[in-house]
């Protein structure tokens, strides 16, 4: 195991770090999904595909 992996393993055992890490991961996931949705809107994807992406983002947000 390399130094970074050991450090991460040690840090993730902290409740505060784990919560912060997961919160940032969720933010980045949502940001990525929204950027993808923006690209689809700009390229004039059909409304069914756009609604499907919006529903997917909504489901993700409700699950966290």
C-alpha positions as CSV (number, residue, x, y, z in Angstrom):
1,X,0.0,0.0,0.0
2,X,1.4,3.4,-0.9
3,X,1.7,6.4,1.3
4,X,-1.4,8.1,-0.1
5,X,-3.6,5.0,0.3
6,X,-2.4,4.6,3.9
7,X,-3.1,8.3,4.7
8,X,-6.6,8.1,3.1
9,X,-7.4,4.9,5.0
10,X,-6.4,6.7,8.2
11,X,-8.4,9.8,7.4
12,X,-11.5,8.0,6.3
13,X,-11.8,6.4,9.7
14,X,-12.6,9.9,11.0
15,X,-16.4,10.5,11.0
16,X,-15.9,14.2,10.2
17,X,-13.6,13.5,7.3
18,X,-15.8,10.8,5.9
19,X,-18.9,13.1,6.0
20,X,-16.9,15.9,4.3
21,X,-15.5,13.6,1.7
22,X,-18.9,12.2,0.8
23,X,-20.5,15.6,0.7
24,X,-17.8,16.8,-1.7
25,X,-18.3,13.7,-3.8
26,X,-22.0,14.3,-4.0
27,X,-21.4,17.9,-5.1
28,X,-19.0,16.9,-7.8
29,X,-21.4,14.1,-9.0
30,X,-24.3,16.6,-9.3
31,X,-22.1,19.2,-11.0
32,X,-21.0,16.7,-13.5
33,X,-24.5,15.5,-14.2
34,X,-25.7,19.2,-14.6
35,X,-22.9,20.0,-17.0
36,X,-23.9,16.9,-19.1
37,X,-27.5,18.1,-19.1
38,X,-26.4,21.6,-20.2
39,X,-24.4,20.0,-23.1
40,X,-27.5,18.0,-24.1
41,X,-29.7,21.1,-24.0
42,X,-27.1,23.0,-26.2
43,X,-27.1,20.2,-28.7
44,X,-30.9,20.2,-28.8
45,X,-31.4,16.6,-27.6
46,X,-35.0,15.5,-27.7
47,X,-37.2,16.4,-24.8
48,X,-37.6,12.7,-23.7
49,X,-33.8,12.4,-23.3
50,X,-33.6,15.6,-21.3
51,X,-36.5,14.7,-19.0
52,X,-34.8,11.3,-18.4
53,X,-31.6,13.1,-17.3
54,X,-33.5,15.5,-15.1
55,X,-35.3,12.5,-13.5
56,X,-32.0,10.8,-13.0
57,X,-30.5,13.8,-11.2
58,X,-33.6,14.1,-9.1
59,X,-33.4,10.5,-8.1
60,X,-29.7,10.9,-7.2
61,X,-30.4,13.9,-5.1
62,X,-33.2,12.2,-3.2
63,X,-31.1,9.1,-2.6
64,X,-28.4,11.0,-0.7
